[in-house]
Amino acid sequence: MPRYSKLASEKVERAMRERKQGTLVSGRSHKKVKSRAQAVAIGLSEARREGAKVPPMKTRSSRESRGW
């Protein structure tokens, strides 16, 4: 059984294409995205928002949240 839905792969593909063209911008700061990993993260985030089948984001460990 696939881990990601077709919609998720389409969103990531669109984000990668925009990054390559230089038109992909991040959410808050509206800066151009240059990192390939960040483009993938943006695509998956958009897919999650639309309810596509995507594994949940990994959370910080409890140790990091306590500042250790």
C-alpha positions as semicolon CSV with decimal commas, in nm:
position;residue;x (nm);y (nm);z (nm)
1;M;0,000;0,000;0,000
2;P;0,146;0,338;-0,099
3;R;0,245;0,576;0,176
4;Y;0,163;0,895;-0,018
5;S;-0,143;0,966;-0,233
6;K;-0,138;1,076;-0,595
7;L;-0,245;1,426;-0,492
8;A;0,057;1,449;-0,263
9;S;0,296;1,359;-0,544
10;E;0,131;1,614;-0,773
11;K;0,169;1,888;-0,511
12;V;0,537;1,805;-0,455
13;E;0,595;1,796;-0,831
14;R;0,435;2,140;-0,870
15;A;0,643;2,283;-0,586
16;M;0,964;2,142;-0,736
17;R;0,880;2,290;-1,074
18;E;0,812;2,631;-0,918
19;R;1,140;2,614;-0,726
20;K;1,332;2,541;-1,044
21;Q;1,165;2,837;-1,217
22;G;1,242;3,058;-0,916
23;T;0,880;3,141;-0,837
24;L;0,829;2,929;-0,522
25;V;0,814;3,139;-0,206
26;S;0,786;3,038;0,158
27;G;0,469;3,105;0,356
28;R;0,546;3,371;0,613
29;S;0,853;3,553;0,491
30;H;0,768;3,528;0,120
31;K;1,135;3,463;0,043
32;K;1,234;3,257;-0,260
33;V;1,283;2,889;-0,182
34;K;1,619;2,755;-0,301
35;S;1,636;2,432;-0,103
36;R;1,507;2,113;-0,263
37;A;1,406;1,974;0,077
38;Q;1,208;2,287;0,158
39;A;1,022;2,260;-0,174
40;V;0,924;1,902;-0,090
41;A;0,810;2,010;0,257
42;I;0,593;2,286;0,109
43;G;0,433;2,042;-0,137
44;L;0,356;1,788;0,136
45;S;0,220;2,058;0,363
46;E;-0,020;2,177;0,091
47;A;-0,130;1,818;0,029
48;R;-0,195;1,768;0,402
49;R;-0,407;2,082;0,410
50;E;-0,624;1,944;0,129
51;G;-0,672;1,615;0,311
52;A;-0,445;1,397;0,099
53;K;-0,296;1,076;0,235
54;V;0,038;1,191;0,374
55;P;0,212;1,069;0,692
56;P;0,193;1,324;0,976
57;M;0,484;1,558;1,038
58;K;0,743;1,432;1,283
59;T;0,730;1,617;1,613
60;R;1,018;1,719;1,833
61;S;1,118;1,478;2,102
62;S;1,014;1,560;2,456
63;R;1,380;1,615;2,542
64;E;1,415;1,896;2,288
65;S;1,095;2,065;2,402
66;R;1,229;2,080;2,758
67;G;1,543;2,258;2,636
68;W;1,795;1,989;2,729
